[in-house]
């Protein structure tokens, strides 16, 4: 086969699925090239979506028109809001998913996408333009087929030169039972891009029938469901509980007695693993004061008895895994269906790419997912969305140069491309923007995981307001369709009406129960009551109040069914009212940061020869090549004095340009 597409996506995982969906939705002819069609959007590790920091990514994906939130809502086994007792910035939704249903849902969704073709084959090499050696124009498959495109998105996960370890036994593989991708990363490395090695792992699975659940702690889902997608009418499914077991002295004794058999401790694996998701041997060694570590027993799906042992990631030999698992309460007779293993693979340090995920030195190549140094389905999916969008923009711009009348199906996307060269989100707009900026600005040595602490603006970037922040951007781009846009507009109109209601509706002092009195006032608005930390919306909804609205306003609100006990968005209202001062303060910080982002650094700025910078600063800035003062300030090891020096040099360069321009004009006259 020799075919032409606008965009080719290499890899059908979570990054590849979102990239393919975005490109096709925007109207570009797109090919999703995957090793195994049956493994599209598979969950090789924990079958779950969301969690702290990660749920914010999924909600933002949904607000922009991505598919992960829809898939998670359609296939959940359990929904649970984490950190519900903490502040609104850290509350995070998590779904335990049916592993096979999730993958099947995404595949079926992609199969009916206009402009998208799915093809099962492995990418063996990239094809380069004969007239421009750093321009990628296609892919050669393992069957010798040549497929051409204007943009290529590489989302190969853990498959690039992948090796999996169980003890000192290892084999070449991207995942257990699946062949690795050999040749691509050496080829790209030979063209000047740097690669490194990272490691991740997955726990053992055990047979549900061999577990004694009777003495284990039950971890149920939420009684009142929340969802990832902002669309209405999400499916109401039966929820299934998880269970908790814990390690003990016997478990730790087994692990410590067999440490030399772990490839991480023997030196067989030298790559860095995920810092925030360590193996059980790492937990025991690094936290010797902790007598116990908990594991969650999570179902993998409705059509299987396999249970995922979350928290028990290990690369110890299988005979040691049997010993470890059978020391755990409830698992004394457990049968392992799939052993745990570690996987080591190639990745590309993110500082070699710009904020659109385009390679700086290779034209036409975009990279997303674990190959860019991240960990987690959610991180991969958001990168895939961004890379797919930007690959589509590049392909469209090239296509219109080659074919004057070549317009994509999506009219809003055409207008966007006429005005912008890429799609980039700032740190102040989203967790996605924070993730992208961290990857392409900071030198990361272990798999990057999103957490709420990564964002300096997390009170503004909550999961509940992701649609308010991003749906307009998705609509202008063309990813958000007219139906989703109408739902968004209706919601915002309702929220405005509810804000107006709480600003005007007043409680009479006589109607406020004992313990909730307000001193020095006969009446107080709902807004003023909610400002008080001791009062919550649930408290106020139980109190009779005197409606002191004008008759016209009262009629309009009553007609819409807006009463205190019928507020549709109480969390959004209460959060804004209670934290308004802090939110206003963060908005000031955002405006200050944007001033730095508006100070551009020329692409050809020569950091290496800036003698007033330290040698370390010159080296790091030359690698990252920041495009703004804001980005330069976030490069690791760059001090405020370095930033001041760069500003001085930019000002001097600007004055020199003005002088040279004046001299030139004088000479002409």
Buried (B, 14 or more C-beta within 10 A) or exposed (E): EEBEBBBBBBBBBBBBBBBBBBBBBBBBBBBBBBBBBEBBBBBBBBBBBBBBBBBBBBBBBBBBBBBBBBBBBBBBBBBBBBBEEEBBBBBBBBBBBBBBBBBBBBBEBBEEBEBBBBBBBBBBBBBBEEEEEBBBBBBBBBEEBBBBBBBBBBBBBBBBBBBBBBBEBBEEBBBBEBBBBBBBBEEBEEBEBEBBBBBBBBBBBBBBEBBEBEEBBEBEBBEEBBBBBBBEEBEEBEBBBBBBBBBBEEBBEBBEEBBEBBBBBEEBBEBBBBEEBBBBBBBBBEEEEEEEBEBBBBBBBBEBBBBBBBBBBBBBBBEBBBBBBBBBBBBEEBBBBBBBBBBBBBBBBBBBBBBBBBBBEBBBBBBBBBBBBBBBBBBBBBBBBBBBBBBBBBBBBBBBEEEEEEBBBBEBBBEBBEEEEBBBBBBBBBBBBBBBBBBBBBBBEBBBBBBBEBBBBBBBBBBBBBBBBBBBBBBBBBBBBEEBBEBBEEBBEBBEBBBBBBBBBBBBEEEBEEEBEBEEEEBBBBBBBBBBEEBBBEBBBEBEBEBEBEEEBBEBBEEEEBBBEEBEBBBBBBBBBBBEEEBEEBBEEBEEBBEBBEBEBEEEBEBEEBEEBBEEBBEBBBBBBBBBBBBBBBBEEBEEEBBEBBBEBBEEEEEEEEEEEEEEEEEEE
